[in-house]
């Protein structure tokens, strides 16, 4: 079969083929396994909706590939270190993570709560760095690659409120037709505008209290030469601190951390610009 010339033609050709269902299921299963240290067959059945015989076949395949192994308890599975090979070739967003990771690590070492860094991705923000594994106070096993709503999650709101009006409009446009419950606020321009204005005035964002009320997140924007490129948030158990107390305790160190990350980003951007051929530096 001859591939038509041009990226657009090639993309149209590829779109004519339906996705491979077995691959979709295997990827979804790996994502579920990544959310907790040990996964039972019952848990995976509930989370994926796949029949147990299908899950067993997929798990046996992943075991044969060295990506999964049976846990000591019967009917349970864990990921192996070989799954790291699936991401070793990924080099996206290196600068913001290089700048934010040590600052996020220090925040968790000092305050114990987990910190996450998220970047925009079409109609959401995606967590690209997390200190969950360093925190003794976390509800999740992992949040890496988790997609979060721009209008209801603190990390999304922190980005949306501080980006340029043009970028904000571009990010909100796809949400007008979103069927995700957490995106409903995008269909109410008045309240959404008021929430974003309030977020800008106070300099940080909070999660919609109706979303996962067991915890809350305070998030701040991260800048590179004056342009928002990511957001960083700290999550705490709602039962341990009311919002006002958490804001008083966590707000100042989070804003200070954001300034530190932004300064590091500026320095890294200048470094990388200086390394470009023909930059004159």
C-alpha positions in Angstrom: 0.0 0.0 0.0 1.4 3.4 -1.0 1.3 6.1 1.7 0.1 9.4 0.3 2.5 12.3 0.6 2.0 15.0 3.2 1.3 14.8 6.9 -2.4 15.8 6.5 -2.9 13.1 3.9 -1.2 10.5 6.1 -3.3 11.5 9.1 -6.5 11.1 7.1 -5.3 7.7 6.0 -4.6 6.5 9.5 -7.9 7.9 10.8 -9.7 5.5 8.4 -8.4 2.5 10.4 -10.3 1.6 13.6 -8.2 1.5 16.8 -6.9 -1.9 17.9 -9.1 -2.9 20.8 -6.6 -5.3 22.4 -4.0 -2.5 22.5 -6.5 -0.1 24.0 -7.4 -2.6 26.7 -3.7 -3.4 27.5 -2.9 0.3 27.9 -5.9 0.9 30.1 -4.9 -2.1 32.2 -1.4 -0.8 32.7 -2.8 2.6 33.7 -5.0 0.9 36.3 -2.1 -1.2 37.6 -0.2 2.1 38.0 -2.8 3.6 40.4 -2.2 1.3 43.3 0.8 -0.7 44.7 -1.0 -4.0 44.4 -4.1 -4.7 42.2 -6.4 -7.7 42.7 -8.4 -9.1 39.8 -11.6 -7.9 41.4 -10.2 -4.3 41.6 -9.1 -4.4 37.9 -12.5 -5.8 36.9 -14.3 -2.9 38.6 -11.9 -0.3 37.3 -11.7 -1.4 33.7 -15.1 -3.0 33.2 -13.4 -5.8 31.3 -14.4 -9.4 31.8 -12.2 -11.4 34.2 -11.2 -14.0 31.5 -10.0 -11.1 29.3 -8.1 -9.5 32.2 -6.4 -12.8 32.9 -5.2 -13.2 29.3 -4.0 -9.6 29.3 -2.2 -10.0 32.6 -0.6 -13.3 31.5 0.7 -11.5 28.4 2.1 -8.6 30.4 3.7 -11.1 32.8 5.3 -12.9 29.8 6.7 -9.5 28.7 8.2 -8.8 32.1 6.0 -5.7 32.8 3.8 -7.3 35.5 4.3 -10.1 38.0 2.0 -11.9 40.4 1.9 -10.6 43.9 2.4 -12.9 46.9 -1.3 -12.8 47.7 -3.4 -15.0 45.4 -5.2 -13.2 42.5 -3.2 -10.0 42.8 -0.6 -8.3 40.5 2.1 -5.6 40.6 4.0 -3.7 38.0 7.7 -4.5 37.6 10.5 -2.0 37.1 10.5 -2.9 33.4 7.5 -0.5 32.9 10.1 2.3 33.1 11.3 1.3 29.7 7.9 2.5 28.3 8.8 6.1 29.2 12.6 6.2 28.8 12.3 7.7 25.3 9.9 10.4 26.3 11.5 13.9 26.4 8.4 16.2 26.6 8.3 19.2 29.1 11.9 18.6 30.3 12.5 22.2 31.3 9.5 22.8 33.5 10.1 19.5 35.3 13.9 20.2 35.7 13.0 23.6 37.2 10.1 22.4 39.4 11.1 19.0 40.7 13.7 20.0 43.3 11.4 22.8 44.6 8.4 20.4 44.8 10.5 17.8 46.6 11.6 20.4 49.2 8.0 21.4 49.7 6.9 17.8 50.5 10.0 17.3 52.7 9.0 20.3 54.7 5.2 20.1 54.8 4.7 16.3 54.1 1.8 16.8 51.7 2.2 15.7 48.1 2.9 18.2 45.4 2.1 17.9 41.7 3.1 19.8 38.6 0.7 19.9 35.6 0.9 21.3 32.0 -1.9 22.1 29.6 -3.0 19.4 27.1 -5.8 20.5 24.7 -8.8 20.6 27.1 -7.3 19.7 30.4 -4.1 19.8 32.4 -1.9 16.7 32.8 0.2 15.8 35.8 3.8 15.4 34.7 5.5 15.4 38.1 4.4 14.3 41.5 5.9 13.8 45.0 3.3 11.3 46.0 6.0 8.6 46.5 7.9 10.9 48.8 4.8 11.9 50.9 3.5 9.9 53.9 0.2 11.7 53.4 -1.4 10.7 50.1 -4.6 9.1 49.0 -3.3 8.0 45.7 -0.5 5.7 44.7 0.3 7.8 41.6 -1.1 10.8 39.7 1.4 10.9 36.8 -0.4 11.4 33.5 -3.7 12.1 35.3 -5.9 14.5 33.3 -7.6 17.1 35.4 -10.4 19.5 34.5 -9.4 23.1 33.7 -12.5 24.5 35.3 -13.0 22.4 38.5 -9.5 21.2 39.6 -7.1 23.6 41.3 -4.2 22.8 38.9 -6.4 23.5 35.9 -7.9 26.7 37.4 -4.4 28.0 38.3 -3.3 27.6 34.7 -6.6 28.9 33.1 -6.9 32.0 35.4 -3.4 33.3 34.7 -2.8 32.5 31.0 -3.5 35.1 28.3 -7.1 35.8 27.3 -6.4 34.4 23.8 -5.1 31.1 25.2 -7.9 30.9 27.8 -10.5 31.2 25.0 -8.7 28.5 23.0 -8.6 26.2 26.0 -12.3 26.8 26.8 -13.6 26.3 23.3 -13.4 22.4 23.3 -15.0 22.3 26.7 -18.3 23.8 25.4 -19.2 20.4 24.1 -17.6 18.3 26.9 -19.8 15.6 28.5 -17.5 15.2 31.5 -19.3 16.2 34.7 -16.3 18.1 36.0 -16.4 20.4 32.9 -20.0 21.6 33.5 -18.7 24.9 34.8 -17.5 25.8 31.3 -21.1 26.0 30.2 -21.8 28.8 32.7 -19.7 31.8 31.5 -20.8 34.2 34.3 -19.8 32.1 37.4 -16.7 30.8 35.6 -15.6 34.4 34.8 -16.1 35.4 38.5 -14.2 32.3 39.8 -11.2 33.1 37.5 -11.2 36.8 38.5 -11.2 35.8 42.2 -8.4 33.3 41.5 -6.3 36.0 39.9 -7.0 38.5 42.7 -5.8 36.1 45.5 -3.0 34.6 43.4 -3.8 30.9 43.9 -6.6 28.4 42.9 -8.6 26.0 45.0 -10.4 22.9 43.8 -14.2 22.9 43.4 -15.3 21.6 46.8 -17.9 19.3 45.1 -15.0 17.3 43.5 -13.4 14.7 45.7 -14.4 16.5 49.0 -12.2 14.1 51.0 -9.2 16.3 50.0 -8.4 19.7 48.6 -5.6 21.3 46.6 -4.1 24.8 46.5 -2.4 25.5 43.2 -0.3 28.4 41.8 0.8 29.3 38.3 4.4 28.8 37.0 5.8 31.3 34.6 8.6 31.3 32.1 9.6 34.9 31.1 6.1 36.2 32.1 4.1 33.5 30.3 2.3 30.8 32.3 3.6 27.3 31.3 2.4 25.1 34.1 0.8 25.0 37.5 1.9 23.4 40.8 -0.4 22.3 43.6 -0.3 20.8 47.1 -3.0 18.5 48.3 -4.1 18.0 51.9 -6.8 15.9 53.6 -9.9 18.0 54.1 -10.4 16.4 57.6 -7.1 17.7 58.9 -7.5 21.4 58.0 -10.4 23.7 57.0 -9.7 25.7 53.8 -9.0 29.0 55.6 -6.4 27.3 57.8 -4.8 25.5 54.9 -4.6 28.7 52.9 -2.9 30.5 55.7 -0.4 27.7 56.3 0.3 26.5 52.7 -0.4 29.6 50.6 2.8 31.6 51.5 5.2 28.7 50.9 3.4 27.7 47.7 3.7 31.3 46.3 7.3 31.4 47.3 7.9 28.1 45.7 6.2 29.3 42.5 8.6 32.3 42.4 11.6 30.0 42.8 10.4 27.7 40.0 9.7 30.7 37.7 13.2 32.1 38.3 14.7 28.7 37.6 12.6 28.4 34.4 13.8 31.8 33.2 17.5 30.8 33.9 17.0 27.5 32.1 15.3 29.2 29.1 18.2 31.6 28.8 20.7 28.8 29.1 18.9 26.8 26.3 18.6 29.9 24.1 22.3 30.5 24.5 23.0 27.0 23.4 21.1 27.4 20.1 23.3 27.8 17.0 23.2 31.3 15.7 21.9 32.7 19.0 24.7 35.2 19.2 25.4 34.3 22.8 
